[in-house]
Amino acid sequence: MAASDTTRMLVLGVAQIFGPANGYQLRRELLSWNVQHWANINPGSIYSMLATLAKQGMVERHDLVMSPGANPVAVYRITPAGDAEVARLVGEGIRCVREFDRTEFYAAASLAPTTFDRATFGDLLAERIENLRISASTLVGTIAAAKADAGAPPHVVRLMDYAATIGNAEATWIEGLLADVRAGDLAFRGEAAMEAWTPPADDSGWPMMRERAAYLAAIANGG
């Protein structure tokens, strides 16, 4: 998955959770997740991604006039095609292993509780564990071959060992997460605990949710 796909996943994901919302709100929400640091997302690219997603039919853009004489506000709401794309990207981000970049897994795991039910997430975690073990085992074989090759740079062998060690450590960590998920820990889409959760009173998401209701009403009334 390319870096642009991770941006695509995250922008669609917050649009699914909070939409309809305007571009500034979606950008502010993602920046509150610090995506500019761990996902290397340029804040300005969030707006360009929204424009791309609108052209592709993944989100709908509504230019709404919220009060008499006010300028229109560009508001985005995810479409059924966008919902399917979120599920595809999040699922791929969880199951697929990139030995030298785990950014997409972190992004996908951040969105998984609002994208999938408990059973589906558990199945995806189990698949990732298997893929991590296979990847680490393959690297171990590559390391053995490299050690037998007198021309192989020693530091490359050590770096491959680093990747294999990290992969096995991640698999062990995810096994613990999977056990917690199957034991009923955390909250997932469709569960009462997910629906009942509310953020702190001073969370910036509250104004967004209040404006969301106004945007829905304006869309229903034809903008």
GIPE-V27175 format. One record per pair of residues at least 12 apart in sequence whose C-alpha atoms are under 10 Angstrom apart, sorted by sequence separation. I is the first residue (numbers start at 1). J is the second residue. If there is no record, write none. Layout:
I,J + I,J
This chain:
11,23 + 14,26 + 31,43 + 61,73 + 62,74 + 63,75 + 92,104 + 93,105 + 94,106 + 109,121 + 112,124 + 145,157 + 13,26 + 14,27 + 30,43 + 61,74 + 62,75 + 63,76 + 92,105 + 93,106 + 94,107 + 95,108 + 143,156 + 144,157 + 12,26 + 15,29 + 60,74 + 61,75 + 62,76 + 90,104 + 91,105 + 93,107 + 94,108 + 143,157 + 146,160 + 11,26 + 14,29 + 28,43 + 31,46 + 60,75 + 61,76 + 62,77 + 89,104 + 90,105 + 93,108 + 94,109 + 142,157 + 143,158 + 10,26 + 11,27 + 14,30 + 27,43 + 30,46 + 59,75 + 60,76 + 61,77 + 90,106 + 92,108 + 93,109 + 109,125 + 143,159 + 13,30 + 27,44 + 59,76 + 60,77 + 61,78 + 90,107 + 91,108 + 140,157 + 143,160 + 11,29 + 27,45 + 28,46 + 58,76 + 59,77 + 60,78 + 89,107 + 90,108 + 91,109 + 94,112 + 139,157 + 142,160 + 143,161 + 11,30 + 27,46 + 58,77 + 59,78 + 60,79 + 89,108 + 90,109 + 93,112 + 142,161 + 10,30 + 26,46 + 27,47 + 58,78 + 59,79 + 90,110 + 91,111 + 140,160 + 26,47 + 57,78 + 58,79 + 59,80 + 87,108 + 90,111 + 91,112 + 139,160 + 140,161 + 143,164 + 24,46 + 54,76 + 57,79 + 58,80 + 59,81 + 60,82 + 86,108 + 90,112 + 139,161 + 23,46 + 24,47 + 27,50 + 53,76 + 54,77 + 57,80 + 58,81 + 59,82 + 105,128 + 139,162 + 140,163 + 23,47 + 26,50 + 54,78 + 57,81 + 58,82 + 59,83 + 87,111 + 91,115 + 136,160 + 139,163 + 140,164 + 10,35 + 23,48 + 51,76 + 53,78 + 54,79 + 56,81 + 57,82 + 58,83 + 86,111 + 87,112 + 90,115 + 91,116 + 136,161 + 139,164 + 140,165 + 50,76 + 56,82 + 58,84 + 86,112 + 90,116 + 95,121 + 136,162 + 138,164 + 139,165 + 23,50 + 58,85 + 87,114 + 88,115 + 94,121 + 136,163 + 137,164 + 7,35 + 23,51 + 54,82 + 58,86 + 87,115 + 95,123 + 96,124 + 135,163 + 136,164 + 139,167 + 10,39 + 53,82 + 86,115 + 87,116 + 91,120 + 95,124 + 135,164 + 136,165 + 91,121 + 94,124 + 95,125 + 134,164 + 136,166 + 137,167 + 10,41 + 84,115 + 90,121 + 93,124 + 94,125 + 95,126 + 96,127 + 97,128 + 133,164 + 136,167 + 137,168 + 7,39 + 83,115 + 92,124 + 94,126 + 95,127 + 96,128 + 97,129 + 132,164 + 135,167 + 136,168 + 6,39 + 7,40 + 91,124 + 94,127 + 95,128 + 96,129 + 97,130 + 98,131 + 99,132 + 134,167 + 135,168 + 136,169 + 6,40 + 7,41 + 11,45 + 90,124 + 91,125 + 94,128 + 95,129 + 97,131 + 98,132 + 132,166 + 133,167 + 134,168 + 6,41 + 7,42 + 11,46 + 15,50 + 93,128 + 94,129 + 95,130 + 96,131 + 97,132 + 132,167 + 133,168 + 136,171 + 3,39 + 10,46 + 11,47 + 92,128 + 95,131 + 96,132 + 97,133 + 99,135 + 131,167 + 132,168 + 133,169 + 3,40 + 4,41 + 8,45 + 12,49 + 95,132 + 97,134 + 98,135 + 99,136 + 132,169 + 133,170 + 3,41 + 7,45 + 8,46 + 11,49 + 12,50 + 23,61 + 97,135 + 129,167 + 132,170 + 133,171 + 7,46 + 11,50 + 20,59 + 22,61 + 129,168 + 132,171 + 133,172 + 19,59 + 20,60 + 21,61 + 22,62 + 99,139 + 131,171 + 132,172 + 4,45 + 8,49 + 12,53 + 20,61 + 21,62 + 22,63 + 129,170 + 130,171 + 7,49 + 8,50 + 11,53 + 20,62 + 22,64 + 128,170 + 129,171 + 132,174 + 16,59 + 128,171 + 129,172 + 5,49 + 8,52 + 15,59 + 129,173 + 4,49 + 8,53 + 126,171 + 129,174 + 12,58 + 125,171 + 128,174 + 129,175 + 12,59 + 128,175 + 126,174 + 26,75 + 125,174 + 126,175 + 129,178 + 23,73 + 24,74 + 25,75 + 26,76 + 125,175 + 22,73 + 23,74 + 24,75 + 21,73 + 22,74 + 23,75 + 125,177 + 126,178 + 21,74 + 22,75 + 23,76 + 125,178 + 20,74 + 21,75 + 22,76 + 124,178 + 20,75 + 21,76 + 22,77 + 122,177 + 123,178 + 19,75 + 20,76 + 21,77 + 122,178 + 125,181 + 19,76 + 20,77 + 21,78 + 121,178 + 122,179 + 18,76 + 19,77 + 20,78 + 122,180 + 18,77 + 19,78 + 122,181 + 123,182 + 16,76 + 17,77 + 18,78 + 100,160 + 121,181 + 122,182 + 15,76 + 16,77 + 17,78 + 99,160 + 121,182 + 15,77 + 16,78 + 100,162 + 119,181 + 15,78 + 16,79 + 39,102 + 40,103 + 99,162 + 100,163 + 118,181 + 119,182 + 14,78 + 15,79 + 39,103 + 99,163 + 118,182 + 12,77 + 13,78 + 38,103 + 39,104 + 98,163 + 99,164 + 12,78 + 16,82 + 100,166 + 118,184 + 12,79 + 15,82 + 16,83 + 39,106 + 99,166 + 100,167 + 118,185 + 121,188 + 15,83 + 38,106 + 39,107 + 99,167 + 118,186 + 13,82 + 38,107 + 98,167 + 118,187 + 119,188 + 12,82 + 13,83 + 16,86 + 97,167 + 117,187 + 118,188 + 12,83 + 15,86 + 117,188 + 118,189 + 13,85 + 14,86 + 35,107 + 116,188 + 117,189 + 118,190 + 9,82 + 12,85 + 13,86 + 113,186 + 114,187 + 115,188 + 116,189 + 117,190 + 118,191 + 12,86 + 13,87 + 113,187 + 114,188 + 115,189 + 116,190 + 117,191 + 11,86 + 113,188 + 114,189 + 115,190 + 9,85 + 10,86 + 13,89 + 112,188 + 113,189 + 114,190 + 8,85 + 9,86 + 12,89 + 13,90 + 33,110 + 112,189 + 113,190 + 8,86 + 9,87 + 113,191 + 9,88 + 10,89 + 9,89 + 10,90 + 114,194 + 8,89 + 9,90 + 113,194 + 6,89 + 5,89 + 6,90 + 9,93 + 6,93 + 1,89 + 5,93 + 1,92 + 1,93 + 10,104 + 13,107 + 17,111 + 1,96 + 9,104 + 13,108 + 16,111 + 1,97 + 1,98 + 6,103 + 7,104 + 10,107 + 13,110 + 14,111 + 17,114 + 6,104 + 9,107 + 10,108 + 13,111 + 16,114 + 17,115 + 5,104 + 6,105 + 9,108 + 12,111 + 13,112 + 16,115 + 1,101 + 3,103 + 6,106 + 7,107 + 10,110 + 14,114 + 3,104 + 6,107 + 10,111 + 13,114 + 1,103 + 2,104 + 6,108 + 9,111 + 13,115 + 1,104 + 75,212 + 77,215 + 76,215 + 77,216 + 75,215 + 75,216 + 73,215 + 75,219 + 66,214 + 66,215 + 65,215 + 64,215 + 72,223 + 66,218 + 62,215 + 65,218 + 64,218 + 63,218 + 64,219 + 62,218 + 63,219 + 62,219 + 66,223 + 64,222 + 65,223 + 64,223 + 62,222 + 63,223 + 62,223 + 32,204 + 29,204 + 28,204 + 29,205 + 28,205 + 25,204 + 29,208 + 25,205 + 25,207 + 26,208 + 25,208 + 22,208 + 25,211 + 18,205 + 21,208 + 20,208 + 21,209 + 19,208 + 20,209 + 22,211 + 18,208 + 19,209 + 21,211 + 22,212 + 18,209 + 20,211 + 21,212 + 19,211 + 20,212 + 21,213 + 19,212 + 20,213 + 21,214 + 22,215 + 18,212 + 19,213 + 20,214 + 21,215 + 20,215 + 21,216 + 19,215 + 20,216 + 19,216 + 20,219
